[in-house]
Amino acid sequence: MTNKVGSEDYEIDYVALGKRSDKMFIRIYLKTREVIEQNYKPWFFQIWHMYGMINRYDLYVYEKCYERRSWFYRFYARLEFYREHGTDPEKVARVASILDGKETITEDALIRLADELTPKINLIVNVEYQTMRRHSKSYELIPFRDYSKYGEAARLYQYLDNRKLISDYLTDRVFRMVEKTGNETKSHRPLCGFWKALRSTRCIDMRMTPEQARLVRNYNRKLNIDAMKKRVLCSAVTLGVYTRGLNEDSPMQDAFEALMRFNDNDIYNAVRYKSKKLRQFNPEELADVYESDAVHGFMLLDEETGEVFDYGSLKTLTNGELENEYKGNI
């Protein structure tokens, strides 16, 4: 997949070779972009940083992009970094003017300015070989250890032991990238720089201590909480425009109006959705309380009539009540 960057450049972020149903399917893509645009698994950022794959500057930019779910925002995020740490007062002032919306700038000029003031970020590229069993069963595996007691799973452990030999075979015999020029026979051409770097990459087990796992877990929750709060508020604002047209109401008013538009069906659908999500979440990921677990007590008051809205009617049903309520529909 090729995407336009401004009007002067192109960015190739996804290459697929073969079909998913073939014995071999190969994907080469930007993992960093996928995490940001899909808005999931932000713990990748912390793990990449912990293992030295990205630096603190890259982490700063990726977090800003993740919060806005925008890959293009990386150029604005780099300017934000310069506004916080730049040393030239005139350039800092101009950057602040752009970020605050006081100065309009084209995409091309924005990209050039970001490249002028800040270094480019490190990108994480995934190269994935998806093999079917009919392809991998032909591998000649070396029996480093006796896994016969594991029965059918024995071959899985042999794959893990032979992963270096398998990766060398896949990146050399099955598919490889070579220089554009040279011998007419492509198989005789030298490897291109990217492929040499790929084949030189170390195979490591990214193990973490319980303390490190807790750090990544809390980081993941914090980033998701911040992104979710912004998404909820932005959705409430958009709903306010759809329902009341162009208006000058405050975002807080939009949030209240969105809440008050819920009817019984909306609440019941939300209960069903919450019950479904509770089954999907990993209990270990949510083991530690990140923020206060206290529930804020509040009331909704109609300013014109003084009537207090009964919040109790919005409380979540128990699983048993939910089953009974939707027995014929679930």
N, C-alpha and C positions, 0 to 999 in steps of 0.2 A: 504494500500500500504506500502510495506517495502522496504526501500532504504539502500544500503550499505554505510557505513561511514568508509572509509579506508578499511582495511582488517580484523579488529578485532571487529567491532561493526555493529549493524543494527539500523535503525531509522524507527519507524512506524509513518507515518505522515498522513495517511488517512484510515479511517475505515468506511465502509458503511454497513448498515443492512436493508434488505428489498429491494423493488423495488420502483422506483419513481411513478409507477402507483398504488401502494398499498395504503391502507388507511393510513398507517404510513411508513415513510421513515426516517431513522436516519443517520446522518453523523457526524463523529468526525474527525477533521483535524486541521493541523497547519495553522492558519490564517496568521501568520507572513511569512511563506514560500510562501503561495499563493500570497500575495501582492508583494513579491520580484520577484518571478519567472514570474508572469503574468505581472509585471511592470505596475501596475495601482493602483489608490487610495492610494498614499503615505501619504495622510492626516491622515490615520489611525495611523501612527507613532506618530504624534503630539498629537492626541486625547488621545492615550494610555498614552503618557507621561504626559499630562495635568491632567489626572485623576489618576496618580500614579500607573498605571499598569506596566509600564517599567520605568527604570531610565535613567539618561543622558548617561551613558555608553552603555546601550542597544540601545538607539537612535542613538548614534555614529556608532555602528556596523551595524545597520539596514540600515542607510543611505548609508554606503559604499557598502553594498551588493546590494541595490536597484540601485545604479549608474551603477553597473556591471551586473545587472540582474542575479546574481549567489548566490544561497543559500549556497554553499560550501565556498564561499569567506569569510564567517563569521570568519573562523579561521585566515585568513590573516588580516582581519579587526581588530581582537583582538590584533594581533601582531603590527599593525599600531598604535593602542592605546598605547601599551606598549612602542613603539619607541618614542612616543610623551611625555609620562608621567612616564616612568620607571626610577628607581634610580640606578640600577646596571649598570655601564658603560660597562662591558664586555658583559652582556646579551643584552643591547641596541645595541651594536656594532654587535653582531651576528644576532639579529633580522633585523637590517638594511641591513646586507649582504644578508639575505634570501629574503627580500622584493625587493631589488635591482637586484636580479637574479644572484648575485655573488656566492651564495652557493646553491647547489641543495639539496632538502630535500624531503623525501617520504611523502605521505599523512598521514601515521600513525605517523611518527615522528613530522609532523606539528601539528597534533591534540594534541599529548602529550605535545609539547612545549607550545601551546596556553593554555592548561589546567594548565600547571605548572606556567605560568607567569600571567595569567589573569583569572578572575572568569567567569564561564559560564553565558550566557545571559538568560534573562527571556523570555519564549516562551508564545505566546498567542494561546490558543487552543479553537476552536469553537465546541460546541456541539449543533447540530441543529436537531430539530424534525420537519419534514415536514408532516403536516396532511391534509388529504382530508376533504371536507365538510361532507362526510358521516361518518367520524370519530368524528369530532368536534361537530356535531349537537346533539350528545348524551350527551354532557357535561351538568351537572346540574349547571347553573350559578346563582349567587346570585344577585338580582336586587338592587345594592347599590344606584343607581340613576334612575330616570325616563327618559328614552331616547325615549319614544314613538313618540315624535315629529320628530324624525329622520327617521322614516319609516323603510325601508329595512336595513339602516345602523345602526339601534339601536343595533343589536346584536354585531356589531364590537366594539362599545364602551363598551358593557358588557364584551367582551373578555379582553379588556384593564384593566377594573376594577378588573377582576378576574384572572389576569395573575399569581399572586403568588399561588393561589389555583390550577390553571391549570398546572403550572410548577412543583408543588409538586406532582400532580397526574401523570404527564408524567414521571418524574424521579423516581417514586416509584412503580406505578402500571403497567405502560406500558413497560418501560425498565429501568433496573438499573444494576450496576456492583457490584458484591459481592466478598468476599474473596474466594480463591481457595479451601481452606480446611474448614472443619466444618461439619455441619449437612448434611446428604445425600440429603435432600431436599433443593435445591438451594434457594428457596424462604425464607427459614428460616435462611440462613446465614447472617452474618452482612455485611454491606456495606464496600467496600474497601476504602482506604484512598482518592483516587482520587474522588470517587463519593460523599463521605462525604463533601469534599471541594467544589465540584460543587453545592451540595444542600444548602451549607451555603453561597453561593455567593449572594450578595445583588442585588436586582433589582432597578436600578436607571435610571432616565431620564437624558441623557447627554445633557443638555441644555447649550447654550453658549450665552454670551453677544455679541452684534455686534462687539465689539473690539476683543473678542476672535475668533469670526468667521473670521474676517479680518486677524488675525494672522495665522490661519490655512490655509486660502485661499492663502496667500502670500507664506507660507511655501511649500504648495503643488505645486505652480507654480515654485518656485525656484528649487525644487528637480526635477521636470519634465523637466525644461529647461536644467539643468546640464546633466541629463541623455540623453536627446534628442540630445544635441550637441555632446556628445561622440558617440552616436549611428550613427549619420550622418557622422562624420569623419571616424569612423571605417568602415562603409559601403563603403565610397569613397575609402579607402585604399584597401579593398577587391575587389572592382570593378577594381581598377588599376591592381591588380595581375591577375584577370581573363582576362583582355583585353590586357595587355602588358607583361604578364608573370612575373617571378621573376625580380625585378628591384630595383634600389637604389634611386628612386625618393623620394622627400620629401612628407610628407602628404599634404602640401599645394598644391604641383603639382598634387597630386592625386585628391584633391578637385576640382581644376580648370579643369582638364581633364574630371572628371565626369560631371561637368556642361556643358562643351562644347560638350559632346556627345549627349545632348538632341536634338531631332528633333521635328518637329511640332506636331507629334502624341504624343510624350512624354509630351510636354507642355500642349496640350489640355487635356490629361488624368489627368495631375496634377491639372489643373483648375477645372475639374469635381470633383476630389477628395477633393480639398479645399472647393468647394461649399457644398459638402456633409458634411464635418467636421464642417463647420461654423454652419450648422443647428443642429449638435449634441451637441456642447458645451453649457454649462450652462452660460448664460450671467452674472449671479451673481458671478460665479467663476472667471470670467475675468473682473470684474467691475473695479478694481483698476489697474492702470498701474504699472507693476512691474519694468520694465526697461524703458529706454528712448524710446518713441514712434517715434523718428526721424528715417527716412529711410536713410540709408547711400547711397550717390550718388557715383557711381563708373562706370568705363568703362573697357571693356576687350580689351586688345591690343595685336595684333599679333606682337611679337618681330622681326620676320624676315621681314615682309612686311610693318609694321607700320600701318596696317589696324585696324580701331576701329570697334569692333563688335557693332551692333545696339541693345542696351539693350531694346529699346522700343518694339521690336518684342516679348519680353518675358513677357510683362506686362499682368496682370490678366484681363480676360474678365469680363465684368459686367454680372449680372445674365441674363439680357435680351439678350445680345450678345451670352451668353452661350446657352440659350434656342434655339435661332435661329440656332446656329452652329450645335447643336446636336438634333434638333427637331425629326429627324427620329430615333435616337438611344437611347435617354434617356427614 
